[in-house]
Amino acid sequence: MHVRQILDSKAAGVATVAPSATLTDVARLLADHCVGALVVSDDGAQIAGIISERDLARAVAAHGAAALDLPVAEAMTTEVSTCSPSDTVDSLMEVMTHERIRHLPVTVDGRLAGIISIGDVVKYRVAELQAESQALQEYLYSGR
């Protein structure tokens, strides 16, 4: 299975936030969109960074409640791993495990095209395993 197949089944669009927004804005957007991370972008196409619940928690741990007034640019992760629509789900699992990340923006020609979460990967891997199991059961019991 490829990233393209996962993206095709998801709602279009990616939740983004400007680098100048505050961490309070991030908390609201994460809750409003029911997501665990936002791509940081001024224009919705170029990736400046990513900010996750984990980044938000680290900022609060370091700065206390005052962290909520910090700009996103001060708390975001700037080295963002990305993937392409032609990448395999297996390769995503490897990257996510190795880098200990839960979200991978998808890019096409350097522009933001989507985002894949660990939840998306698990959902499709479970569906794949269920289909394999079903096929094996049908094969084993077809002779009766």
C-alpha positions as CSV (number, residue, x, y, z in Angstrom):
1,M,0.0,0.0,0.0
2,H,1.1,3.5,-0.8
3,V,0.6,6.9,0.8
4,R,-1.5,7.9,-2.2
5,Q,-4.1,5.3,-1.2
6,I,-4.3,6.6,2.3
7,L,-4.6,10.2,1.2
8,D,-7.4,9.3,-1.2
9,S,-9.5,8.0,1.6
10,K,-8.9,11.0,3.9
11,A,-10.7,14.3,3.9
12,A,-8.9,16.9,1.7
13,G,-6.8,19.6,3.4
14,V,-4.2,19.8,6.1
15,A,-4.6,21.8,9.3
16,T,-1.9,24.5,9.4
17,V,-0.9,27.4,11.6
18,A,1.3,30.4,11.0
19,P,4.7,30.7,12.7
20,S,3.5,34.0,14.3
21,A,0.4,32.4,16.0
22,T,0.6,31.7,19.7
23,L,0.6,28.4,21.4
24,T,-2.9,29.2,22.7
25,D,-3.9,29.3,19.0
26,V,-2.2,25.9,18.5
27,A,-4.1,24.4,21.4
28,R,-7.4,25.6,20.0
29,L,-6.7,24.5,16.5
30,L,-5.6,21.0,17.7
31,A,-8.8,20.7,19.6
32,D,-11.0,22.1,16.8
33,H,-9.5,19.8,14.1
34,C,-9.2,16.8,16.5
35,V,-5.6,16.3,15.4
36,G,-2.3,15.8,17.2
37,A,-0.1,18.1,15.1
38,L,-0.3,21.1,12.8
39,V,2.0,21.9,9.9
40,V,3.5,25.4,10.4
41,S,3.2,27.4,7.2
42,D,2.6,31.0,6.2
43,D,0.9,30.1,2.9
44,G,-0.4,26.5,3.3
45,A,2.0,25.2,0.8
46,Q,5.6,25.7,2.1
47,I,6.5,23.9,5.3
48,A,8.3,26.0,7.9
49,G,7.9,23.3,10.6
50,I,5.5,21.2,12.5
51,I,4.0,21.6,16.0
52,S,2.6,18.7,17.9
53,E,1.0,18.1,21.3
54,R,4.4,17.0,22.4
55,D,6.0,20.3,21.4
56,L,3.2,22.1,23.3
57,A,3.8,20.0,26.4
58,R,7.5,20.7,26.3
59,A,7.0,24.4,26.0
60,V,4.6,24.4,29.0
61,A,7.1,22.3,31.0
62,A,9.9,24.8,30.2
63,H,8.0,28.1,30.5
64,G,4.9,27.3,32.6
65,A,1.6,29.0,31.7
66,A,3.5,31.8,30.0
67,A,4.3,29.4,27.2
68,L,0.8,29.8,25.8
69,D,1.7,33.3,24.8
70,L,4.8,32.2,22.9
71,P,4.8,32.3,19.1
72,V,4.7,28.9,17.3
73,A,8.1,29.7,15.8
74,E,9.7,29.3,19.3
75,A,8.2,25.9,20.0
76,M,7.9,24.2,16.6
77,T,10.1,21.4,15.3
78,T,12.0,22.9,12.3
79,E,13.6,19.7,10.9
80,V,10.5,18.1,9.4
81,S,10.6,14.7,7.8
82,T,8.3,14.3,4.9
83,C,7.1,11.6,2.5
84,S,5.7,11.5,-1.0
85,P,2.5,9.9,-2.3
86,S,4.5,7.1,-3.9
87,D,6.1,6.0,-0.6
88,T,5.0,2.7,0.9
89,V,3.3,2.3,4.2
90,D,6.1,0.0,5.3
91,S,8.6,2.8,4.7
92,L,6.5,5.2,6.7
93,M,6.4,2.8,9.6
94,E,10.2,2.6,9.5
95,V,10.6,6.4,9.5
96,M,8.1,7.0,12.2
97,T,9.6,4.3,14.4
98,H,13.2,5.4,13.8
99,E,12.6,9.1,14.3
100,R,10.0,8.6,17.0
101,I,7.4,10.8,15.3
102,R,3.7,10.4,14.8
103,H,3.0,12.7,11.8
104,L,4.6,13.0,8.3
105,P,3.6,15.8,6.0
106,V,3.2,14.6,2.4
107,T,4.8,16.8,-0.3
108,V,4.6,16.9,-4.0
109,D,7.2,19.1,-5.8
110,G,8.1,20.6,-2.5
111,R,4.6,21.7,-1.7
112,L,2.3,20.4,1.1
113,A,-0.2,17.9,-0.2
114,G,-1.4,16.1,2.9
115,I,-0.4,14.6,6.2
116,I,-0.2,11.0,7.4
117,S,-0.5,10.1,11.1
118,I,0.5,7.0,12.9
119,G,-3.2,6.4,13.4
120,D,-3.7,6.4,9.6
121,V,-0.8,3.9,9.2
122,V,-2.2,1.6,11.9
123,K,-5.7,1.7,10.5
124,Y,-4.6,0.7,7.0
125,R,-2.1,-1.9,8.3
126,V,-4.9,-3.5,10.4
127,A,-7.2,-3.5,7.3
128,E,-4.5,-5.1,5.3
129,L,-3.9,-7.9,7.9
130,Q,-7.7,-8.5,8.2
131,A,-7.9,-8.9,4.4
132,E,-5.0,-11.3,4.4
133,S,-6.5,-13.3,7.2
134,Q,-9.8,-13.5,5.4
135,A,-8.2,-14.6,2.2
136,L,-6.3,-17.4,4.1
137,Q,-9.4,-18.5,5.9
138,E,-11.3,-18.7,2.6
139,Y,-8.4,-20.7,1.0
140,L,-8.2,-23.1,3.9
141,Y,-11.9,-23.8,4.1
142,S,-12.7,-23.7,0.4
143,G,-12.0,-27.5,0.1
144,R,-14.9,-28.5,2.4
